[in-house]
Amino acid sequence: MGLWRSLSLSLFIGLLLTDIVHGEEEIPTDESEVEEESDVIALTDESFDSFVADKDTVLLEFYAPWCGHCKQFAPEYEKIAKTLKDNDPQIPVVKIDATVASKVAEKYDISGYPTIKILKKGQPVDYDGPRTEKAIVEKVTEISHPDWTLPPEATLVLTGENFDEVVNNADIILVEFYAPWCGHCKKLAPEYEKAAQELSMRTPPIPLAKVDATTEAELATRYEVTGYPTLKIFRKGKAFDYNGPREKYGIIDYMTEQAGPPSKQIQTVKQVQEHLKDGDDVVVLGIFNEDQKIEFGIYQDSANALREDFKLYHTFNTDIANFLKASAGQIVVMHPDRFQSKYEPKMHSLKIKDTTTAENIKDHIRKHGLPLVGHRTHANEAKRYTKRPLFVVYYTVDFSFDHRTATQYWRKKVLDVAKDFPEYTFAIANEEDYVSELKDLGLSDSGEEVNVAILDTNGKKYARDPDEFDSDSLREFVMAFKKGKLTPVLKSQPIPKNNKGPVKIVVGKTFDEIVMDAKSDVLIEFYAPWCGHCKALEPVFNDLGKKYRSVQNIVIAKMDATANDLPNDKYKVEGFPTIYFAPKNSKHNPIKFQSGSRDLEGLSTFIEEHASKSKSKEEL
């Protein structure tokens, strides 16, 4: 028996050693898959879930290797890690390279660096306080307490049963219509909730609410919700579009301003004179007497709809009415003295009648909101100068006392032409404010005192050949445009000499040739060279290009949207990366990639879902 036991034991040890040599028994543990640097644990897509699964509290930092703020924060984060490692119980401090761990970054909707979150029993808690050891350790310690729970949600949940009651009784409320699967909605959710928490503590509070538009289809239809998220402001049940920011502080500031009165009261003639003498924007004034409550209410409704684009005023002072030679119940639109001319009336008035609606008032204000030739600036271009075609005359625009005469000298030459073309919008602009625009137009080195350009529909631009400027030459330029005799200016990188890679490089000059080619379906990524998300997507996009390289009539392409103009306004780029699918049978109706994973599988699914019906698709 003893000999048999010895042989059996020897055989067992021999087999065990053999297995270890061949690596069959050495199964790596979760802890062996993570790296630790200065007490900070580095996790990846593969190691993240298993590491955090059994942890009560974990501090997370999502970073990008190239991010300057992340590099500055790194020493402080190591101090935090050392402090929390000595905590009882120990609290893990983790960092995740979001440019590599794309699945984890997408799961937590990471869009900026560094982003700090605290996991409590698997639930993420956003941290947006000071990035100091003291502040972060205090917050993490607070959350790690056994009795700590997530605070109740401040955002109201509305359904078909309670919607009308809530919005009809609210002086003001912001409502988000969302879809649970929508990526943009998920990104907005934490910012929206943080804004809701802060605005709920105001006096009086400003409530924020949300509606799941996929389950409340009747509400979504009633308010014409066609995309997600859609945000609307309600005032006593009346809906107004929300056009403000979509992050915490922007929402707070915007809604705080929206909660105030839509028009400001003017009480003296002197105030009106000051607006006309020194102002640089249109003056909209409603004139009423104390008995015109209905008329004043209609004006307030229109003012609420226009408050983002115009500064509106009202008065009950008869002296002001007499000064303006107006009567109670009139809406007057006036431009400051600097923009008045002999070709246009000094005041545009609208009398409120029994049949007048808020929409009539809004149309009147919008129609006369611009002078014949106004001053386009970076501050007003998004509100005043969006209509196209827009004729812009660039020179040294300065309305200060010493330079006013020269500024008006050139402006009067523009007025002489603008009066004859009411179908177009004309403006002057300070050339120093629009250096990059002039460069894109090829006019930055013209050497001329005055330059002219046309910003047309579909993003097209035209530049007047550098030459001496006067009313006659401007008129010739306008007529040439009207007759379709001008060639647009297109900002473009050089056409690549070799473009045979798996991902086609598109530049401004080849956009129509490649993207708008009616023979091919095209998936195009618009990127920025400095964009971290774009850099992370690059290897995925290369793999995608290789996958579809041999598939007939499907093209994978990319374009640097910072260095090239987009000749087609249907392809709007408001962030990076932006991805569109351009079907070969519907090039002017591209499909934007908005949901799904930006990995090989997710993008492939998107292509196959929208690819034109053909034999090549069936072969995928």
C-alpha positions in Angstrom: 0.0 0.0 0.0 2.8 2.4 0.9 4.5 1.8 -2.4 1.3 2.3 -4.3 0.6 5.6 -2.5 4.1 6.8 -3.2 3.7 5.9 -6.9 0.3 7.5 -7.1 1.5 10.6 -5.4 4.5 10.8 -7.8 2.3 10.3 -10.8 -0.1 13.0 -9.6 2.8 15.5 -9.0 4.2 14.6 -12.4 0.9 15.2 -14.2 0.4 18.4 -12.3 3.9 19.7 -13.3 3.2 18.6 -16.9 -0.1 20.6 -16.9 1.6 23.7 -15.4 4.4 23.5 -18.1 1.8 23.3 -20.8 -0.3 26.1 -19.2 -3.5 24.1 -18.9 -4.2 24.8 -15.3 -3.0 28.4 -15.0 -6.3 30.2 -15.4 -5.7 34.0 -15.0 -7.7 35.7 -12.3 -9.4 39.0 -12.7 -6.8 40.7 -10.5 -4.0 39.4 -12.8 -5.6 41.1 -15.8 -5.3 44.6 -14.4 -2.3 46.9 -14.1 -1.5 49.2 -11.2 0.5 52.4 -11.5 1.2 54.5 -8.4 -1.9 53.0 -6.7 -4.1 53.7 -9.7 -5.6 50.7 -11.4 -5.7 50.7 -15.2 -8.7 48.9 -16.7 -9.7 48.0 -20.2 -12.8 46.8 -22.0 -11.9 43.2 -21.2 -11.1 43.7 -17.5 -13.6 46.4 -16.4 -16.8 44.5 -15.7 -15.2 41.6 -13.8 -13.1 44.0 -11.7 -16.0 46.3 -10.6 -18.6 43.6 -10.3 -18.1 42.9 -6.5 -17.0 46.3 -5.5 -19.2 48.6 -3.3 -17.5 51.9 -4.3 -15.1 52.6 -7.1 -13.7 55.9 -8.3 -13.3 56.1 -12.1 -11.4 58.5 -14.3 -11.9 58.4 -18.1 -9.0 60.0 -19.9 -7.3 60.5 -23.2 -3.5 60.2 -23.5 -3.3 63.4 -25.5 -5.5 65.4 -23.2 -3.7 68.3 -21.5 -6.2 68.6 -18.6 -5.8 64.8 -18.0 -2.0 65.2 -17.8 -2.3 68.1 -15.3 -4.8 66.1 -13.2 -2.6 62.9 -13.1 -0.4 63.8 -10.0 -3.5 64.8 -8.0 -5.3 61.6 -9.0 -2.3 59.5 -7.8 -2.6 61.3 -4.4 -6.3 60.5 -4.3 -5.4 56.8 -5.0 -2.9 56.6 -2.2 -5.4 58.2 0.3 -8.3 55.9 -0.7 -6.0 52.8 -0.6 -5.4 53.5 3.0 -9.1 54.0 3.7 -10.9 51.4 5.8 -12.4 49.7 3.8 -10.0 50.3 0.8 -11.7 52.1 -2.2 -10.2 51.2 -5.6 -9.2 54.2 -7.8 -9.4 53.3 -11.5 -8.4 55.0 -14.7 -9.7 54.0 -18.2 -8.1 55.2 -21.5 -11.4 56.1 -23.2 -9.7 56.2 -26.6 -8.9 52.5 -26.3 -11.7 51.2 -24.0 -14.4 52.4 -26.4 -17.1 50.0 -25.1 -16.8 51.1 -21.5 -16.6 54.8 -22.6 -19.7 54.4 -24.7 -21.5 52.6 -21.8 -21.0 55.6 -19.6 -21.5 58.2 -22.4 -18.1 59.7 -22.1 -17.7 62.8 -24.3 -15.0 64.9 -22.7 -11.8 64.4 -20.7 -11.1 63.9 -17.9 -14.6 62.6 -16.8 -14.8 61.4 -13.2 -17.5 59.1 -12.0 -18.1 57.2 -8.8 -19.6 53.7 -9.0 -21.9 52.8 -6.0 -23.0 49.2 -6.2 -22.6 49.4 -10.0 -24.6 52.6 -10.4 -22.7 55.6 -11.8 -22.7 58.9 -9.9 -21.4 61.9 -11.9 -18.8 64.0 -10.2 -18.5 67.6 -11.3 -16.9 69.3 -8.3 -13.4 70.6 -7.8 -10.6 68.3 -9.1 -8.7 68.4 -5.9 -7.7 65.6 -3.5 -9.7 67.0 -0.6 -13.0 67.5 -2.6 -12.9 64.2 -4.4 -11.9 62.1 -1.4 -14.7 63.7 0.7 -17.3 62.9 -2.0 -16.1 59.3 -2.5 -16.0 58.8 1.3 -19.6 60.2 1.6 -20.9 57.9 -1.2 -19.1 54.8 0.2 -21.1 55.1 3.5 -23.4 52.0 3.9 -26.5 54.2 4.3 -25.8 56.4 1.3 -28.4 56.1 -1.5 -28.9 57.9 -4.8 -31.0 61.0 -4.3 -34.5 60.9 -5.8 -34.8 62.1 -9.4 -35.8 65.7 -9.7 -37.0 65.3 -13.3 -40.7 64.8 -13.4 -42.0 61.8 -15.4 -45.0 62.8 -17.5 -47.5 60.4 -19.2 -50.8 60.8 -21.0 -52.5 60.7 -17.6 -50.8 63.6 -15.9 -49.3 65.6 -18.8 -52.1 68.2 -19.4 -52.6 68.8 -15.7 -48.9 69.5 -15.1 -48.1 71.7 -18.1 -51.4 73.6 -18.0 -50.8 74.7 -14.4 -47.1 75.5 -14.8 -46.0 79.1 -15.4 -43.0 77.6 -17.1 -41.8 74.0 -17.5 -39.2 72.4 -19.8 -40.2 69.0 -21.2 -37.9 66.5 -22.9 -39.4 64.0 -25.4 -37.0 61.1 -25.5 -36.5 57.5 -26.7 -34.8 55.0 -24.3 -32.6 53.7 -27.1 -31.4 57.2 -28.3 -27.7 57.8 -27.8 -28.2 61.6 -27.7 -30.9 61.2 -25.1 -28.6 59.1 -22.9 -25.9 61.7 -23.2 -28.3 64.5 -22.2 -29.9 62.5 -19.3 -27.3 63.2 -16.6 -27.0 66.9 -17.5 -30.7 67.3 -17.6 -31.2 65.7 -14.2 -28.4 67.9 -12.6 -30.1 71.0 -14.1 -33.5 69.8 -12.8 -32.0 69.4 -9.3 -30.6 72.9 -9.2 -33.6 74.6 -10.8 -36.0 72.8 -8.4 -34.3 74.7 -5.5 -35.0 78.1 -7.1 -37.6 80.5 -5.7 -40.0 79.9 -7.4 -38.7 76.6 -8.8 -38.5 75.9 -12.5 -39.6 72.3 -13.1 -38.0 70.0 -15.7 -39.9 66.9 -17.0 -39.5 64.1 -19.5 -41.8 62.0 -21.7 -41.0 58.6 -23.2 -42.2 59.4 -26.7 -42.0 55.7 -27.7 -44.7 54.8 -25.2 -46.6 58.1 -25.2 -47.2 58.2 -29.0 -50.2 60.5 -28.8 -48.3 63.2 -27.0 -45.4 62.9 -29.4 -47.8 63.3 -32.3 -49.6 66.2 -30.7 -46.4 68.2 -30.4 -44.9 67.1 -33.7 -41.9 65.2 -32.2 -39.9 63.7 -35.1 -36.5 63.3 -33.6 -34.9 62.6 -30.2 -34.4 64.3 -27.9 -37.0 67.1 -28.6 -37.2 69.8 -25.9 -40.1 72.2 -25.6 -40.9 75.0 -23.1 -44.5 75.2 -21.9 -46.1 78.3 -20.5 -49.6 77.6 -19.1 -49.9 74.8 -21.6 -48.6 76.8 -24.6 -45.6 75.1 -26.3 -42.5 77.0 -27.5 -39.4 75.5 -29.0 -36.3 75.1 -26.8 -33.2 76.3 -28.6 -30.8 76.5 -25.7 -27.7 74.5 -24.6 -27.9 70.8 -23.6 -25.5 70.8 -20.7 -26.2 71.5 -17.0 -25.1 75.1 -16.7 -26.4 76.1 -20.1 -29.8 74.7 -19.3 -29.9 76.4 -16.0 -28.9 79.8 -17.4 -31.2 79.5 -20.4 -34.3 78.5 -18.3 -33.6 81.2 -15.7 -33.6 83.8 -18.4 -36.7 82.2 -20.0 -38.6 82.4 -16.6 -38.3 86.2 -16.6 -40.7 88.6 -18.4 -40.4 88.4 -22.2 -40.3 92.1 -22.7 -38.8 94.9 -20.6 -40.8 98.0 -19.7 -39.6 101.4 -20.9 -40.8 104.3 -18.8 -39.2 107.5 -20.3 -38.7 109.1 -23.7 -35.0 109.4 -22.8 -34.7 105.6 -22.7 -36.1 105.4 -26.2 -33.8 108.1 -27.5 -30.8 106.3 -26.0 -31.7 103.0 -27.7 -32.0 104.8 -31.1 -28.8 106.9 -30.6 -26.4 104.4 -29.2 -27.9 101.1 -30.0 -26.6 98.6 -32.5 -29.7 96.4 -32.9 -33.4 96.7 -33.8 -35.7 98.2 -31.2 -39.1 96.5 -30.9 -41.6 98.4 -28.7 -45.2 97.6 -27.8 -47.2 100.7 -26.9 -50.3 100.2 -24.7 -52.6 101.8 -22.2 -53.6 100.3 -18.9 -56.9 99.0 -20.3 -55.4 97.0 -23.2 -54.8 93.8 -21.2 -55.9 91.6 -24.1 -53.7 93.4 -26.6 -50.8 93.3 -24.2 -51.3 89.6 -23.6 -51.1 88.9 -27.4 -47.9 90.9 -27.5 -46.5 88.9 -24.6 -47.3 85.7 -26.4 -45.4 86.8 -29.5 -42.5 88.2 -27.3 -42.2 84.7 -25.7 -41.7 83.2 -29.1 -39.2 85.8 -30.2 -37.3 86.4 -26.9 -34.2 84.5 -28.1 -33.8 86.5 -31.2 -34.9 90.0 -30.2 -34.8 92.3 -27.2 -38.4 93.4 -26.8 -39.9 96.3 -24.9 -43.2 97.7 -23.9 -44.5 100.9 -22.4 -47.7 102.4 -21.0 -46.3 106.0 -21.1 -48.4 108.4 -23.4 -45.3 110.7 -23.7 -43.5 108.0 -25.5 -46.5 107.4 -27.8 -46.6 111.1 -28.6 -42.8 111.2 -29.2 -43.0 108.4 -31.7 -46.3 109.7 -33.2 -47.9 106.4 -32.4 -51.0 105.3 -30.6 -51.8 102.8 -27.9 -52.2 99.3 -29.3 -49.3 99.6 -31.8 -46.2 97.6 -32.2 -43.3 99.6 -33.6 -40.1 98.3 -35.1 -37.2 100.9 -35.3 -33.6 100.7 -36.2 -30.9 102.8 -34.5 -29.9 106.1 -36.1 -26.7 104.6 -37.6 -28.7 102.2 -39.8 -31.4 104.5 -41.0 -31.4 105.7 -44.6 -33.5 107.7 -47.1 -34.5 104.4 -48.8 -36.5 103.0 -45.8 -39.0 104.3 -43.3 -37.8 105.2 -39.8 -40.5 103.1 -38.2 -42.6 100.1 -39.1 -45.8 99.9 -37.1 -48.5 97.4 -36.7 -51.9 98.1 -35.1 -53.3 95.3 -33.0 -56.9 94.6 -33.9 -59.5 92.1 -32.8 -58.3 89.7 -35.5 -54.5 90.2 -34.8 -52.7 87.1 -33.6 -49.4 86.6 -31.9 -48.3 85.0 -35.2 -49.1 88.3 -37.1 -46.9 90.2 -34.6 -44.1 87.8 -35.0 -44.2 88.0 -38.8 -44.2 91.8 -38.6 -41.1 91.9 -36.4 -39.2 89.3 -38.4 -40.0 91.0 -41.7 -38.7 94.4 -40.5 -36.0 93.1 -38.1 -33.1 94.0 -40.4 -32.3 97.4 -41.9 -31.7 97.6 -45.6 -27.9 97.3 -44.9 -27.0 96.2 -41.4 -23.8 95.3 -39.6 -23.1 91.6 -39.5 -21.0 90.5 -36.5 -20.1 87.2 -34.8 -22.6 88.2 -32.0 -25.6 88.6 -34.3 -24.9 86.4 -37.4 -26.7 83.3 -36.1 -29.8 85.3 -35.2 -30.0 88.0 -37.9 -28.0 86.8 -40.9 -29.1 83.2 -41.6 -31.2 84.0 -44.7 -29.5 83.4 -48.0 -28.4 84.7 -50.4 -26.4 87.1 -48.2 -24.2 89.8 -49.8 -21.4 90.8 -47.4 -19.2 93.9 -47.9 -16.0 93.7 -45.9 -13.9 96.7 -44.8 -12.9 98.5 -41.7 -16.3 99.0 -40.0 -16.1 101.3 -37.0 -19.0 103.3 -35.7 -17.0 105.2 -33.1 -17.0 109.0 -33.5 -13.6 109.3 -35.2 -14.3 106.6 -37.9 -18.1 106.9 -38.3 -17.8 109.0 -41.5 -15.6 106.6 -43.3 -17.8 103.6 -42.3 -20.9 105.3 -43.6 -19.2 106.4 -46.8 -18.8 102.8 -48.0 -22.1 101.7 -46.5 -24.0 104.3 -48.5 -22.5 102.9 -51.7 -24.0 99.5 -50.7 -27.4 101.1 -49.9 -27.5 102.5 -53.5 -27.5 98.9 -54.8 -29.4 97.1 -52.0 -32.6 99.3 -52.5 -33.0 97.7 -56.0 -32.7 94.1 -54.8 -35.2 93.5 -52.0 -35.1 89.8 -52.6 -31.5 89.7 -51.2 -30.0 90.5 -47.8 -27.1 93.0 -47.7 -24.7 93.6 -44.8 -21.4 95.2 -44.0 -18.8 93.4 -41.8 -15.5 94.4 -40.2 -12.8 92.6 -42.1 -10.7 92.1 -39.0 -13.5 90.1 -37.5 -13.8 87.8 -40.5 -10.1 87.0 -41.3 -10.7 83.3 -41.6 -13.9 83.8 -43.7 -11.9 86.0 -46.1 -9.1 83.5 -46.2 -11.6 80.8 -47.2 -12.9 83.1 -49.9 -9.4 83.7 -51.2 -9.7 87.5 -50.4 -7.4 87.7 -47.3 -4.5 89.0 -49.5 -6.5 91.0 -52.0 -4.9 94.3 -51.1 -8.2 96.0 -51.7 -9.8 98.3 -49.1 -13.2 96.8 -49.7 -14.0 93.2 -50.6 -17.4 91.6 -51.4 -18.7 88.0 -51.2 -22.0 86.2 -51.5 -23.0 83.5 -49.1 -25.6 81.4 -51.0 -27.9 78.5 -50.3 -26.4 75.0 -50.1 -23.3 76.4 -48.5 -22.0 77.9 -51.8 -19.9 81.0 -51.7 -18.9 83.5 -54.3 -16.1 86.2 -54.2 -15.9 89.4 -56.2 -12.6 89.7 -58.1 -10.4 92.1 -56.1 -10.9 95.5 -57.7 -11.8 99.1 -56.9 -15.1 99.2 -55.2 -18.1 101.5 -56.0 -21.8 101.2 -56.5 -21.5 100.3 -60.2 -19.1 97.5 -59.6 -21.2 96.0 -56.8 -24.3 96.2 -59.0 -22.5 94.3 -61.8 -21.5 91.6 -59.3 -25.1 91.3 -58.0 -26.5 91.1 -61.6 -23.9 88.4 -62.5 -25.0 86.4 -59.6 -28.7 86.8 -60.5 -28.0 85.6 -64.0 -26.1 82.6 -62.8 -22.8 83.7 -64.3 -20.6 83.3 -61.2 -18.4 80.3 -60.2 -18.5 79.3 -56.5 -15.4 79.3 -54.3 -14.7 76.0 -52.7 -12.3 75.5 -49.8 -10.5 72.2 -50.6 -7.4 70.3 -49.8 -5.4 69.1 -52.8 -6.9 66.1 -54.6 -5.0 63.0 -53.4 -2.6 61.6 -56.0 -3.1 58.1 -54.7 -6.6 57.3 -53.4 -6.6 53.5 -53.7 -6.8 52.7 -50.0 -9.7 50.9 -48.3 -11.1 54.2 -47.1 -11.5 56.8 -49.9 -10.3 60.3 -49.0 -12.8 63.0 -50.0 -11.9 66.7 -50.4 -14.0 69.7 -51.3 -13.3 69.3 -55.0 -14.1 65.6 -55.1 -17.2 65.6 -52.9 -19.6 65.5 -55.8 -17.5 63.0 -57.7 -17.3 60.5 -54.8 -20.1 61.0 -52.4 -22.8 62.2 -54.8 -22.0 59.5 -57.3 -25.3 57.9 -58.3 -23.7 54.6 -58.9 -22.6 53.9 -55.4 -23.8 53.8 -51.8 -21.4 55.8 -49.7 -20.7 55.8 -46.0 -18.7 58.9 -45.2 -17.1 60.0 -41.9 -16.6 63.8 -41.4 -13.7 64.2 -38.9 -11.3 66.7 -37.3 -7.6 65.9 -37.1 -7.6 67.0 -33.4 -10.6 64.9 -32.4 -9.9 62.1 -29.9 -13.0 60.2 -30.8 -12.1 60.4 -34.5 -8.6 59.0 -33.7 -10.1 56.1 -31.8 -12.5 55.4 -34.7 -9.7 55.4 -37.4 -8.7 51.7 -37.1 -12.3 50.6 -37.0 -13.0 52.6 -40.2 -10.0 51.1 -41.9 -11.2 47.6 -41.0 -14.7 48.6 -42.4 -13.1 49.8 -45.6 -11.2 46.5 -46.0 -14.4 44.6 -45.3 -16.4 46.3 -48.1 -13.5 46.9 -50.5 -14.5 44.1 -52.8 -18.3 44.7 -52.5 -19.6 46.3 -55.6 -21.2 49.8 -55.4 -20.4 50.4 -51.7 -17.8 53.0 -50.8 -16.3 53.8 -47.4 -15.0 57.4 -47.3 -13.8 60.1 -44.9 -13.3 63.9 -45.1 -11.5 66.4 -43.0 -14.4 68.8 -42.4 -12.1 71.4 -40.9 -10.1 71.8 -44.1 -12.8 71.3 -46.8 -16.1 72.9 -47.6 -19.2 70.8 -47.8 -20.9 71.7 -51.2 -24.2 70.2 -50.0 -26.1 71.5 -47.0 -27.9 68.2 -46.4 -24.7 66.9 -44.9 -24.6 69.0 -41.8 -21.6 68.6 -39.4 -22.1 69.9 -35.9 -19.7 67.6 -34.1 -17.0 65.1 -34.6 -17.1 62.4 -35.9 -20.3 62.7 -37.9 -21.2 59.8 -40.1 -23.6 59.8 -43.0 -24.9 57.1 -45.4 -25.6 58.4 -48.9 -27.8 56.0 -50.8 -27.1 55.9 -54.5 -30.8 56.5 -55.3 -31.2 59.4 -52.8 -28.1 61.4 -52.5 -29.9 64.5 -51.2 -31.5 62.6 -48.4 -28.5 61.2 -46.5 -29.1 59.0 -43.4 -27.2 60.1 -40.3 -25.6 57.4 -38.0 -27.0 58.3 -34.6 -27.5 55.1 -32.7 -25.7 51.9 -32.4 -22.1 51.1 -31.6 -19.3 52.8 -33.5 -17.5 49.4 -33.9 -17.1 47.2 -36.9 -20.2 45.2 -36.2 -22.4 48.3 -35.5 -21.3 50.2 -38.6 -21.6 47.1 -40.7 -25.2 46.6 -39.5 -25.9 50.2 -40.4 -24.6 49.8 -43.9 -26.4 46.5 -44.6 -29.6 48.0 -43.2 -29.6 50.9 -45.7 -27.6 49.6 -48.7 -29.5 49.6 -52.0 -31.2 46.4 -52.9 -28.8 44.6 -55.2 -27.0 41.4 -55.7 -24.0 42.8 -54.0 -26.0 43.4 -50.8 -27.2 39.8 -50.8 -23.6 38.6 -51.0 -22.6 40.5 -47.8 
